[in-house]
Amino acid sequence: MPTNQRPPAPDDFDNRLKAARERREARVRKGPGKLGSSDSLGMGLGFRIAAEMVAAIGLGVAIGLFLDSELGTKPWMLILFLLLGAGGAFMNIMRTANEYERQAKERKAAEAGKPADSAGNIDDGDLK
């Protein structure tokens, strides 16, 4: 800071800080990457599905390799548990997708102001 310039007053700093926080909050509320937006939810869902696939298949392969080495059945247990791991991964993906769909229906119902039941179905009133 140049020697001929005085530092800003503390009140001025508080006002500038408050204005900066308000600008940041406004940007976060309307920005495309805000927390809870469909972009961040979709990306999180994709990472979750990928992690579940790798974990289930990896666990199946590990169990298969262990059993093959202990029982001397190479490669049959590996093949069996690889298929079981892939099946488990597929079931987890379907469960995750159904949960995501239910949450999306609940969010949509909340935005529309209509109640949703535990299955995520929107009560349309007279439209039955």
N, C-alpha and C positions, 0 to 999 in steps of 0.2 A: 504494500500500500504506500502510495507517495506520502511524503512527510507533511504536505500542506492539506491533506484530506483527513477529515475526522471519521472515525468509525461510525457506522449507523447506530442510532439509538436502540435500546433493547425493545422498545415498543414497536419500532419499525421491523425488527427481526421477527417478533411474534406475528405481526400482520403478514409478512412475507411467507413465513412458515405455514401459517393457516391457509393462505391462498395457494401455496404449492400443494398442500395436502388435498385441498378441494379439487384442484386440477387433476391430481393423480387419481382420486376417487372417481371423478367423472370419466376419466380415460379408462379405468378398470371396469366400470359399469357398462360402458358401451363398446369396449374393444372386442375384437373377434377372439382373442385368446384368453378371455376372462375365465376365472375358475367357475366351474359349473356349466360352461357353455358346451354346446354339442361337440365342438372341435376337441376340447380337452377331454370330454367324457369318452368320445370315440377313440382317441389315442390311448387313453388309459385302458379302455376295454381291449384294444388290440394287443397292448403289452401284456395284459392279464391272460388273454387267450394263448398268446405265444409262450408265456412262462408255464402255463398249465400243460400245454402240449409237450414241451421239452421235459418237464418234470415227470409226467406220467410215462412217456416213452422211455426216458432215461432210467426210471425206476424199474420198469419192466425188463429192460435190457440187463440192468445190474443183477436183478434177481435171477434171470435166466442164465447169465454167465456163472453166477455163484452156484446155482443148482447143477449146471453142467459140470463144473469142476469137482463138485462133491459127489455126484452120482455117476459121473462118467458117461453121460448121455449126449455128448456133444453132437450136434447143434440143436437138438430137439427142444430142450427147455428154453434156449435162447429164442427160437422161433415162436414157441408157444407164448412166452411172456412178452415178447415184442408185440404180438397180436393183441394180447390182453391189455398191454399198456396203451396201444393205439385205440382200442375200444374204450378204455377208461378216459382217455383224452377226448374222444368224440363225445362221450356222455357229459363230461365237464363243460365242453363247449356248448352243447345244447342247453344245459342247465344255466350257464352264464347268459346265453342269448335270451332265454325265456325271462330271466330275472331283469335283464336290461330292458326288454320290451315292456314288462310290467311297470318298471320305474318310469319309462318314457310315457306310458299311458297315464300314470299318476301325475306326472309333471304337466302333461297336456290338460288333464282334468282340473288341476289346481289353477292353471292359467285361465281356463274358461270359467272357473268358479263353480264347477259341477263336482259333486262327490264321486269318488271311485271306491269300489269295494276292494276286498283284500286280494282279488285276482287281477285287479287293475282295470276292470270293466267300468265304463263311465255310465252313470245313471242318466238316461236321456229323458226321463219323465214320461211324457205322453207318446213317445215314439215306439212303444212296445207293440 
